[in-house]
């Protein structure tokens, strides 16, 4: 399965949705972390190709860093 145009968290959610994986834990950062775990599992099982895996992981890393910066600002 080769995905193109994966640029946002929503795009990563759509990739996971194709495999019946829906993630909603209540906190965005937790969702991102669980999505990364699910992507690791899909890649390990060779369900998604390397390009899709890497692209999705880069998006998730970016979003996770964004959330961490926001949490640090909120803490003061």
PyMOL Python script that loads the backbone (N, CA, C, O; Angstrom):
from pymol import cmd

cmd.read_pdbstr("""\
ATOM      1  N   UNK A   1       0.838  -1.173   0.000  1.00  0.00           N
ATOM      2  CA  UNK A   1       0.000   0.000   0.000  1.00  0.00           C
ATOM      3  C   UNK A   1       0.884   1.236   0.000  1.00  0.00           C
ATOM      4  O   UNK A   1       1.646   1.454   0.942  1.00  0.00           O
ATOM      5  N   UNK A   2       0.792   2.022  -1.015  1.00  0.00           N
ATOM      6  CA  UNK A   2       1.599   3.226  -1.113  1.00  0.00           C
ATOM      7  C   UNK A   2       0.693   4.444  -1.040  1.00  0.00           C
ATOM      8  O   UNK A   2      -0.188   4.632  -1.880  1.00  0.00           O
ATOM      9  N   UNK A   3       0.918   5.259  -0.034  1.00  0.00           N
ATOM     10  CA  UNK A   3       0.133   6.473   0.171  1.00  0.00           C
ATOM     11  C   UNK A   3       0.909   7.671  -0.347  1.00  0.00           C
ATOM     12  O   UNK A   3       2.137   7.712  -0.271  1.00  0.00           O
ATOM     13  N   UNK A   4       0.193   8.625  -0.864  1.00  0.00           N
ATOM     14  CA  UNK A   4       0.822   9.869  -1.299  1.00  0.00           C
ATOM     15  C   UNK A   4       0.112  11.036  -0.629  1.00  0.00           C
ATOM     16  O   UNK A   4      -1.015  10.907  -0.151  1.00  0.00           O
ATOM     17  N   UNK A   5       0.782  12.160  -0.605  1.00  0.00           N
ATOM     18  CA  UNK A   5       0.219  13.380  -0.033  1.00  0.00           C
ATOM     19  C   UNK A   5      -0.146  13.264   1.439  1.00  0.00           C
ATOM     20  O   UNK A   5      -1.191  13.761   1.858  1.00  0.00           O
ATOM     21  N   UNK A   6       0.696  12.618   2.224  1.00  0.00           N
ATOM     22  CA  UNK A   6       0.487  12.550   3.669  1.00  0.00           C
ATOM     23  C   UNK A   6       1.238  13.733   4.263  1.00  0.00           C
ATOM     24  O   UNK A   6       2.469  13.765   4.281  1.00  0.00           O
ATOM     25  N   UNK A   7       0.461  14.714   4.754  1.00  0.00           N
ATOM     26  CA  UNK A   7       1.077  15.940   5.264  1.00  0.00           C
ATOM     27  C   UNK A   7       0.566  16.358   6.633  1.00  0.00           C
ATOM     28  O   UNK A   7       1.212  17.148   7.320  1.00  0.00           O
ATOM     29  N   UNK A   8      -0.576  15.842   7.032  1.00  0.00           N
ATOM     30  CA  UNK A   8      -1.191  16.288   8.279  1.00  0.00           C
ATOM     31  C   UNK A   8      -1.541  15.093   9.161  1.00  0.00           C
ATOM     32  O   UNK A   8      -1.503  13.940   8.731  1.00  0.00           O
ATOM     33  N   UNK A   9      -1.880  15.409  10.402  1.00  0.00           N
ATOM     34  CA  UNK A   9      -2.310  14.369  11.322  1.00  0.00           C
ATOM     35  C   UNK A   9      -3.568  13.680  10.798  1.00  0.00           C
ATOM     36  O   UNK A   9      -3.731  12.469  10.948  1.00  0.00           O
ATOM     37  N   UNK A  10      -4.443  14.453  10.189  1.00  0.00           N
ATOM     38  CA  UNK A  10      -5.659  13.888   9.595  1.00  0.00           C
ATOM     39  C   UNK A  10      -5.304  12.851   8.523  1.00  0.00           C
ATOM     40  O   UNK A  10      -5.941  11.800   8.446  1.00  0.00           O
ATOM     41  N   UNK A  11      -4.301  13.137   7.704  1.00  0.00           N
ATOM     42  CA  UNK A  11      -3.872  12.188   6.670  1.00  0.00           C
ATOM     43  C   UNK A  11      -3.383  10.880   7.287  1.00  0.00           C
ATOM     44  O   UNK A  11      -3.674   9.799   6.776  1.00  0.00           O
ATOM     45  N   UNK A  12      -2.637  10.986   8.389  1.00  0.00           N
ATOM     46  CA  UNK A  12      -2.161   9.780   9.088  1.00  0.00           C
ATOM     47  C   UNK A  12      -3.355   9.010   9.650  1.00  0.00           C
ATOM     48  O   UNK A  12      -3.390   7.781   9.583  1.00  0.00           O
ATOM     49  N   UNK A  13      -4.329   9.727  10.200  1.00  0.00           N
ATOM     50  CA  UNK A  13      -5.534   9.070  10.708  1.00  0.00           C
ATOM     51  C   UNK A  13      -6.244   8.304   9.593  1.00  0.00           C
ATOM     52  O   UNK A  13      -6.770   7.216   9.830  1.00  0.00           O
ATOM     53  N   UNK A  14      -6.264   8.854   8.392  1.00  0.00           N
ATOM     54  CA  UNK A  14      -6.920   8.192   7.264  1.00  0.00           C
ATOM     55  C   UNK A  14      -6.183   6.918   6.863  1.00  0.00           C
ATOM     56  O   UNK A  14      -6.814   5.935   6.472  1.00  0.00           O
ATOM     57  N   UNK A  15      -4.860   6.925   6.955  1.00  0.00           N
ATOM     58  CA  UNK A  15      -4.079   5.705   6.677  1.00  0.00           C
ATOM     59  C   UNK A  15      -4.470   4.625   7.683  1.00  0.00           C
ATOM     60  O   UNK A  15      -4.751   3.488   7.304  1.00  0.00           O
ATOM     61  N   UNK A  16      -4.487   4.983   8.960  1.00  0.00           N
ATOM     62  CA  UNK A  16      -4.831   4.008   9.995  1.00  0.00           C
ATOM     63  C   UNK A  16      -6.271   3.518   9.854  1.00  0.00           C
ATOM     64  O   UNK A  16      -6.568   2.347  10.090  1.00  0.00           O
ATOM     65  N   UNK A  17      -7.155   4.427   9.467  1.00  0.00           N
ATOM     66  CA  UNK A  17      -8.574   4.092   9.308  1.00  0.00           C
ATOM     67  C   UNK A  17      -8.776   2.985   8.270  1.00  0.00           C
ATOM     68  O   UNK A  17      -9.691   2.172   8.400  1.00  0.00           O
ATOM     69  N   UNK A  18      -7.926   2.952   7.242  1.00  0.00           N
ATOM     70  CA  UNK A  18      -8.031   1.913   6.211  1.00  0.00           C
ATOM     71  C   UNK A  18      -7.843   0.512   6.783  1.00  0.00           C
ATOM     72  O   UNK A  18      -8.249  -0.478   6.174  1.00  0.00           O
ATOM     73  N   UNK A  19      -7.220   0.439   7.967  1.00  0.00           N
ATOM     74  CA  UNK A  19      -6.987  -0.849   8.612  1.00  0.00           C
ATOM     75  C   UNK A  19      -7.877  -1.032   9.837  1.00  0.00           C
ATOM     76  O   UNK A  19      -7.643  -1.916  10.661  1.00  0.00           O
ATOM     77  N   UNK A  20      -8.900  -0.187   9.948  1.00  0.00           N
ATOM     78  CA  UNK A  20      -9.839  -0.298  11.055  1.00  0.00           C
ATOM     79  C   UNK A  20      -9.282   0.206  12.374  1.00  0.00           C
ATOM     80  O   UNK A  20      -9.760  -0.182  13.441  1.00  0.00           O
ATOM     81  N   UNK A  21      -8.281   1.063  12.309  1.00  0.00           N
ATOM     82  CA  UNK A  21      -7.657   1.590  13.525  1.00  0.00           C
ATOM     83  C   UNK A  21      -8.130   3.023  13.733  1.00  0.00           C
ATOM     84  O   UNK A  21      -7.827   3.918  12.944  1.00  0.00           O
ATOM     85  N   UNK A  22      -8.873   3.215  14.805  1.00  0.00           N
ATOM     86  CA  UNK A  22      -9.377   4.534  15.180  1.00  0.00           C
ATOM     87  C   UNK A  22      -8.787   4.870  16.542  1.00  0.00           C
ATOM     88  O   UNK A  22      -8.895   4.078  17.478  1.00  0.00           O
ATOM     89  N   UNK A  23      -8.169   6.031  16.658  1.00  0.00           N
ATOM     90  CA  UNK A  23      -7.499   6.411  17.899  1.00  0.00           C
ATOM     91  C   UNK A  23      -8.129   7.685  18.447  1.00  0.00           C
ATOM     92  O   UNK A  23      -8.165   8.716  17.775  1.00  0.00           O
ATOM     93  N   UNK A  24      -8.624   7.596  19.673  1.00  0.00           N
ATOM     94  CA  UNK A  24      -9.101   8.783  20.380  1.00  0.00           C
ATOM     95  C   UNK A  24      -9.034   8.489  21.873  1.00  0.00           C
ATOM     96  O   UNK A  24      -9.909   7.823  22.427  1.00  0.00           O
ATOM     97  N   UNK A  25      -7.996   8.989  22.511  1.00  0.00           N
ATOM     98  CA  UNK A  25      -7.796   8.754  23.937  1.00  0.00           C
ATOM     99  C   UNK A  25      -8.210   9.943  24.795  1.00  0.00           C
ATOM    100  O   UNK A  25      -8.328   9.820  26.014  1.00  0.00           O
ATOM    101  N   UNK A  26      -8.431  11.085  24.168  1.00  0.00           N
ATOM    102  CA  UNK A  26      -8.878  12.248  24.924  1.00  0.00           C
ATOM    103  C   UNK A  26      -7.866  13.368  24.993  1.00  0.00           C
ATOM    104  O   UNK A  26      -8.237  14.526  25.183  1.00  0.00           O
ATOM    105  N   UNK A  27      -6.588  13.043  24.841  1.00  0.00           N
ATOM    106  CA  UNK A  27      -5.542  14.063  24.773  1.00  0.00           C
ATOM    107  C   UNK A  27      -4.807  13.874  23.461  1.00  0.00           C
ATOM    108  O   UNK A  27      -4.437  12.761  23.089  1.00  0.00           O
ATOM    109  N   UNK A  28      -4.603  14.985  22.767  1.00  0.00           N
ATOM    110  CA  UNK A  28      -4.004  14.923  21.428  1.00  0.00           C
ATOM    111  C   UNK A  28      -2.627  14.262  21.452  1.00  0.00           C
ATOM    112  O   UNK A  28      -2.310  13.464  20.571  1.00  0.00           O
ATOM    113  N   UNK A  29      -1.818  14.584  22.440  1.00  0.00           N
ATOM    114  CA  UNK A  29      -0.464  14.022  22.494  1.00  0.00           C
ATOM    115  C   UNK A  29      -0.510  12.509  22.695  1.00  0.00           C
ATOM    116  O   UNK A  29       0.323  11.785  22.150  1.00  0.00           O
ATOM    117  N   UNK A  30      -1.480  12.028  23.476  1.00  0.00           N
ATOM    118  CA  UNK A  30      -1.632  10.579  23.670  1.00  0.00           C
ATOM    119  C   UNK A  30      -2.067   9.921  22.367  1.00  0.00           C
ATOM    120  O   UNK A  30      -1.604   8.831  22.028  1.00  0.00           O
ATOM    121  N   UNK A  31      -2.949  10.581  21.647  1.00  0.00           N
ATOM    122  CA  UNK A  31      -3.399  10.060  20.350  1.00  0.00           C
ATOM    123  C   UNK A  31      -2.212   9.904  19.404  1.00  0.00           C
ATOM    124  O   UNK A  31      -2.073   8.885  18.728  1.00  0.00           O
ATOM    125  N   UNK A  32      -1.367  10.918  19.364  1.00  0.00           N
ATOM    126  CA  UNK A  32      -0.203  10.894  18.478  1.00  0.00           C
ATOM    127  C   UNK A  32       0.720   9.743  18.853  1.00  0.00           C
ATOM    128  O   UNK A  32       1.214   9.033  17.977  1.00  0.00           O
ATOM    129  N   UNK A  33       0.953   9.556  20.131  1.00  0.00           N
ATOM    130  CA  UNK A  33       1.840   8.480  20.587  1.00  0.00           C
ATOM    131  C   UNK A  33       1.270   7.102  20.244  1.00  0.00           C
ATOM    132  O   UNK A  33       2.009   6.212  19.823  1.00  0.00           O
ATOM    133  N   UNK A  34      -0.036   6.925  20.421  1.00  0.00           N
ATOM    134  CA  UNK A  34      -0.649   5.633  20.089  1.00  0.00           C
ATOM    135  C   UNK A  34      -0.649   5.403  18.575  1.00  0.00           C
ATOM    136  O   UNK A  34      -0.445   4.277  18.121  1.00  0.00           O
ATOM    137  N   UNK A  35      -0.874   6.456  17.799  1.00  0.00           N
ATOM    138  CA  UNK A  35      -0.810   6.316  16.339  1.00  0.00           C
ATOM    139  C   UNK A  35       0.577   5.858  15.904  1.00  0.00           C
ATOM    140  O   UNK A  35       0.705   5.038  14.994  1.00  0.00           O
ATOM    141  N   UNK A  36       1.616   6.386  16.552  1.00  0.00           N
ATOM    142  CA  UNK A  36       2.985   5.973  16.224  1.00  0.00           C
ATOM    143  C   UNK A  36       3.193   4.490  16.527  1.00  0.00           C
ATOM    144  O   UNK A  36       3.831   3.775  15.753  1.00  0.00           O
ATOM    145  N   UNK A  37       2.661   4.041  17.634  1.00  0.00           N
ATOM    146  CA  UNK A  37       2.769   2.619  17.999  1.00  0.00           C
ATOM    147  C   UNK A  37       2.035   1.753  16.974  1.00  0.00           C
ATOM    148  O   UNK A  37       2.550   0.720  16.545  1.00  0.00           O
ATOM    149  N   UNK A  38       0.850   2.172  16.590  1.00  0.00           N
ATOM    150  CA  UNK A  38       0.073   1.409  15.600  1.00  0.00           C
ATOM    151  C   UNK A  38       0.796   1.377  14.249  1.00  0.00           C
ATOM    152  O   UNK A  38       0.802   0.346  13.577  1.00  0.00           O
ATOM    153  N   UNK A  39       1.402   2.492  13.852  1.00  0.00           N
ATOM    154  CA  UNK A  39       2.168   2.508  12.590  1.00  0.00           C
ATOM    155  C   UNK A  39       3.353   1.558  12.666  1.00  0.00           C
ATOM    156  O   UNK A  39       3.643   0.844  11.705  1.00  0.00           O
ATOM    157  N   UNK A  40       4.045   1.547  13.815  1.00  0.00           N
ATOM    158  CA  UNK A  40       5.166   0.619  13.998  1.00  0.00           C
ATOM    159  C   UNK A  40       4.693  -0.822  13.798  1.00  0.00           C
ATOM    160  O   UNK A  40       5.359  -1.620  13.139  1.00  0.00           O
ATOM    161  N   UNK A  41       3.548  -1.136  14.368  1.00  0.00           N
ATOM    162  CA  UNK A  41       2.997  -2.494  14.256  1.00  0.00           C
ATOM    163  C   UNK A  41       2.661  -2.837  12.804  1.00  0.00           C
ATOM    164  O   UNK A  41       2.990  -3.921  12.323  1.00  0.00           O
ATOM    165  N   UNK A  42       2.004  -1.907  12.113  1.00  0.00           N
ATOM    166  CA  UNK A  42       1.654  -2.152  10.710  1.00  0.00           C
ATOM    167  C   UNK A  42       2.899  -2.344   9.846  1.00  0.00           C
ATOM    168  O   UNK A  42       2.933  -3.209   8.970  1.00  0.00           O
ATOM    169  N   UNK A  43       3.913  -1.535  10.102  1.00  0.00           N
ATOM    170  CA  UNK A  43       5.143  -1.654   9.314  1.00  0.00           C
ATOM    171  C   UNK A  43       5.859  -2.968   9.639  1.00  0.00           C
ATOM    172  O   UNK A  43       6.358  -3.647   8.741  1.00  0.00           O
ATOM    173  N   UNK A  44       5.907  -3.318  10.913  1.00  0.00           N
ATOM    174  CA  UNK A  44       6.549  -4.567  11.325  1.00  0.00           C
ATOM    175  C   UNK A  44       5.873  -5.779  10.679  1.00  0.00           C
ATOM    176  O   UNK A  44       6.533  -6.754  10.319  1.00  0.00           O
ATOM    177  N   UNK A  45       4.561  -5.702  10.542  1.00  0.00           N
ATOM    178  CA  UNK A  45       3.802  -6.787   9.913  1.00  0.00           C
ATOM    179  C   UNK A  45       3.794  -6.679   8.387  1.00  0.00           C
ATOM    180  O   UNK A  45       3.141  -7.477   7.714  1.00  0.00           O
ATOM    181  N   UNK A  46       4.508  -5.706   7.841  1.00  0.00           N
ATOM    182  CA  UNK A  46       4.660  -5.479   6.398  1.00  0.00           C
ATOM    183  C   UNK A  46       3.330  -5.199   5.696  1.00  0.00           C
ATOM    184  O   UNK A  46       3.111  -5.616   4.559  1.00  0.00           O
ATOM    185  N   UNK A  47       2.455  -4.488   6.395  1.00  0.00           N
ATOM    186  CA  UNK A  47       1.163  -4.114   5.830  1.00  0.00           C
ATOM    187  C   UNK A  47       1.279  -2.789   5.074  1.00  0.00           C
ATOM    188  O   UNK A  47       0.583  -2.569   4.083  1.00  0.00           O
ATOM    189  N   UNK A  48       2.164  -1.910   5.552  1.00  0.00           N
ATOM    190  CA  UNK A  48       2.409  -0.639   4.859  1.00  0.00           C
ATOM    191  C   UNK A  48       3.857  -0.607   4.387  1.00  0.00           C
ATOM    192  O   UNK A  48       4.734  -1.233   4.982  1.00  0.00           O
ATOM    193  N   UNK A  49       4.086   0.128   3.318  1.00  0.00           N
ATOM    194  CA  UNK A  49       5.425   0.198   2.759  1.00  0.00           C
ATOM    195  C   UNK A  49       6.285   1.198   3.538  1.00  0.00           C
ATOM    196  O   UNK A  49       5.784   1.976   4.349  1.00  0.00           O
ATOM    197  N   UNK A  50       7.576   1.155   3.273  1.00  0.00           N
ATOM    198  CA  UNK A  50       8.525   1.990   4.000  1.00  0.00           C
ATOM    199  C   UNK A  50       8.276   3.482   3.782  1.00  0.00           C
ATOM    200  O   UNK A  50       8.365   4.262   4.730  1.00  0.00           O
ATOM    201  N   UNK A  51       7.970   3.887   2.567  1.00  0.00           N
ATOM    202  CA  UNK A  51       7.751   5.303   2.273  1.00  0.00           C
ATOM    203  C   UNK A  51       6.555   5.847   3.057  1.00  0.00           C
ATOM    204  O   UNK A  51       6.627   6.942   3.615  1.00  0.00           O
ATOM    205  N   UNK A  52       5.467   5.094   3.102  1.00  0.00           N
ATOM    206  CA  UNK A  52       4.286   5.507   3.863  1.00  0.00           C
ATOM    207  C   UNK A  52       4.616   5.573   5.342  1.00  0.00           C
ATOM    208  O   UNK A  52       4.241   6.526   6.025  1.00  0.00           O
ATOM    209  N   UNK A  53       5.313   4.569   5.833  1.00  0.00           N
ATOM    210  CA  UNK A  53       5.701   4.515   7.240  1.00  0.00           C
ATOM    211  C   UNK A  53       6.537   5.735   7.626  1.00  0.00           C
ATOM    212  O   UNK A  53       6.243   6.409   8.613  1.00  0.00           O
ATOM    213  N   UNK A  54       7.566   6.010   6.852  1.00  0.00           N
ATOM    214  CA  UNK A  54       8.464   7.125   7.171  1.00  0.00           C
ATOM    215  C   UNK A  54       7.727   8.455   7.106  1.00  0.00           C
ATOM    216  O   UNK A  54       7.891   9.305   7.981  1.00  0.00           O
ATOM    217  N   UNK A  55       6.922   8.634   6.079  1.00  0.00           N
ATOM    218  CA  UNK A  55       6.185   9.886   5.937  1.00  0.00           C
ATOM    219  C   UNK A  55       5.235  10.089   7.111  1.00  0.00           C
ATOM    220  O   UNK A  55       5.171  11.179   7.680  1.00  0.00           O
ATOM    221  N   UNK A  56       4.508   9.057   7.468  1.00  0.00           N
ATOM    222  CA  UNK A  56       3.582   9.159   8.600  1.00  0.00           C
ATOM    223  C   UNK A  56       4.333   9.447   9.900  1.00  0.00           C
ATOM    224  O   UNK A  56       3.897  10.275  10.699  1.00  0.00           O
ATOM    225  N   UNK A  57       5.448   8.773  10.110  1.00  0.00           N
ATOM    226  CA  UNK A  57       6.218   8.990  11.331  1.00  0.00           C
ATOM    227  C   UNK A  57       6.767  10.410  11.400  1.00  0.00           C
ATOM    228  O   UNK A  57       6.813  11.001  12.478  1.00  0.00           O
ATOM    229  N   UNK A  58       7.180  10.960  10.269  1.00  0.00           N
ATOM    230  CA  UNK A  58       7.657  12.341  10.263  1.00  0.00           C
ATOM    231  C   UNK A  58       6.543  13.318  10.636  1.00  0.00           C
ATOM    232  O   UNK A  58       6.765  14.260  11.397  1.00  0.00           O
ATOM    233  N   UNK A  59       5.359  13.094  10.104  1.00  0.00           N
ATOM    234  CA  UNK A  59       4.208  13.935  10.452  1.00  0.00           C
ATOM    235  C   UNK A  59       3.921  13.818  11.945  1.00  0.00           C
ATOM    236  O   UNK A  59       3.703  14.828  12.615  1.00  0.00           O
ATOM    237  N   UNK A  60       3.917  12.598  12.469  1.00  0.00           N
ATOM    238  CA  UNK A  60       3.635  12.404  13.889  1.00  0.00           C
ATOM    239  C   UNK A  60       4.708  13.028  14.768  1.00  0.00           C
ATOM    240  O   UNK A  60       4.393  13.608  15.807  1.00  0.00           O
ATOM    241  N   UNK A  61       5.971  12.919  14.368  1.00  0.00           N
ATOM    242  CA  UNK A  61       7.058  13.554  15.126  1.00  0.00           C
ATOM    243  C   UNK A  61       6.876  15.067  15.166  1.00  0.00           C
ATOM    244  O   UNK A  61       7.052  15.695  16.211  1.00  0.00           O
ATOM    245  N   UNK A  62       6.527  15.640  14.032  1.00  0.00           N
ATOM    246  CA  UNK A  62       6.299  17.084  13.958  1.00  0.00           C
ATOM    247  C   UNK A  62       5.157  17.500  14.890  1.00  0.00           C
ATOM    248  O   UNK A  62       5.283  18.460  15.650  1.00  0.00           O
ATOM    249  N   UNK A  63       4.049  16.772  14.822  1.00  0.00           N
ATOM    250  CA  UNK A  63       2.881  17.091  15.644  1.00  0.00           C
ATOM    251  C   UNK A  63       3.173  16.875  17.134  1.00  0.00           C
ATOM    252  O   UNK A  63       2.707  17.640  17.978  1.00  0.00           O
ATOM    253  N   UNK A  64       3.937  15.845  17.445  1.00  0.00           N
ATOM    254  CA  UNK A  64       4.288  15.576  18.845  1.00  0.00           C
ATOM    255  C   UNK A  64       5.149  16.709  19.396  1.00  0.00           C
ATOM    256  O   UNK A  64       4.923  17.177  20.512  1.00  0.00           O
ATOM    257  N   UNK A  65       6.133  17.148  18.617  1.00  0.00           N
ATOM    258  CA  UNK A  65       6.982  18.264  19.044  1.00  0.00           C
ATOM    259  C   UNK A  65       6.162  19.531  19.250  1.00  0.00           C
ATOM    260  O   UNK A  65       6.387  20.276  20.205  1.00  0.00           O
ATOM    261  N   UNK A  66       5.210  19.774  18.353  1.00  0.00           N
ATOM    262  CA  UNK A  66       4.329  20.935  18.465  1.00  0.00           C
ATOM    263  C   UNK A  66       3.535  20.869  19.772  1.00  0.00           C
ATOM    264  O   UNK A  66       3.417  21.869  20.481  1.00  0.00           O
ATOM    265  N   UNK A  67       2.999  19.705  20.085  1.00  0.00           N
ATOM    266  CA  UNK A  67       2.232  19.534  21.316  1.00  0.00           C
ATOM    267  C   UNK A  67       3.109  19.714  22.554  1.00  0.00           C
ATOM    268  O   UNK A  67       2.686  20.340  23.526  1.00  0.00           O
ATOM    269  N   UNK A  68       4.322  19.174  22.525  1.00  0.00           N
ATOM    270  CA  UNK A  68       5.228  19.316  23.665  1.00  0.00           C
ATOM    271  C   UNK A  68       5.570  20.778  23.918  1.00  0.00           C
ATOM    272  O   UNK A  68       5.618  21.213  25.068  1.00  0.00           O
ATOM    273  N   UNK A  69       5.806  21.537  22.859  1.00  0.00           N
ATOM    274  CA  UNK A  69       6.094  22.966  23.023  1.00  0.00           C
ATOM    275  C   UNK A  69       4.909  23.679  23.632  1.00  0.00           C
ATOM    276  O   UNK A  69       5.080  24.552  24.484  1.00  0.00           O
ATOM    277  N   UNK A  70       3.712  23.321  23.210  1.00  0.00           N
ATOM    278  CA  UNK A  70       2.508  23.925  23.756  1.00  0.00           C
ATOM    279  C   UNK A  70       2.310  23.591  25.216  1.00  0.00           C
ATOM    280  O   UNK A  70       1.869  24.437  25.994  1.00  0.00           O
ATOM    281  N   UNK A  71       2.632  22.358  25.600  1.00  0.00           N
ATOM    282  CA  UNK A  71       2.489  21.958  27.000  1.00  0.00           C
ATOM    283  C   UNK A  71       3.504  22.680  27.872  1.00  0.00           C
ATOM    284  O   UNK A  71       3.186  23.058  28.999  1.00  0.00           O
ATOM    285  N   UNK A  72       4.717  22.877  27.373  1.00  0.00           N
ATOM    286  CA  UNK A  72       5.738  23.592  28.146  1.00  0.00           C
ATOM    287  C   UNK A  72       5.335  25.045  28.354  1.00  0.00           C
ATOM    288  O   UNK A  72       5.563  25.598  29.430  1.00  0.00           O
ATOM    289  N   UNK A  73       4.742  25.671  27.345  1.00  0.00           N
ATOM    290  CA  UNK A  73       4.288  27.053  27.484  1.00  0.00           C
ATOM    291  C   UNK A  73       3.164  27.142  28.508  1.00  0.00           C
ATOM    292  O   UNK A  73       3.110  28.090  29.291  1.00  0.00           O
ATOM    293  N   UNK A  74       2.273  26.166  28.505  1.00  0.00           N
ATOM    294  CA  UNK A  74       1.142  26.170  29.418  1.00  0.00           C
ATOM    295  C   UNK A  74       1.597  25.998  30.872  1.00  0.00           C
ATOM    296  O   UNK A  74       0.968  26.518  31.793  1.00  0.00           O
ATOM    297  N   UNK A  75       2.701  25.259  31.066  1.00  0.00           N
ATOM    298  CA  UNK A  75       3.215  25.030  32.425  1.00  0.00           C
ATOM    299  C   UNK A  75       3.965  26.241  32.963  1.00  0.00           C
ATOM    300  O   UNK A  75       4.186  26.357  34.169  1.00  0.00           O
ATOM    301  N   UNK A  76       4.350  27.131  32.078  1.00  0.00           N
ATOM    302  CA  UNK A  76       4.945  28.367  32.536  1.00  0.00           C
ATOM    303  C   UNK A  76       6.365  28.483  32.221  1.00  0.00           C
ATOM    304  O   UNK A  76       6.992  29.488  32.556  1.00  0.00           O
TER     305      UNK A  76
END
""", "prot")
cmd.dss("prot")
cmd.show_as("cartoon", "prot")
cmd.util.cbc("prot")
cmd.orient("prot")
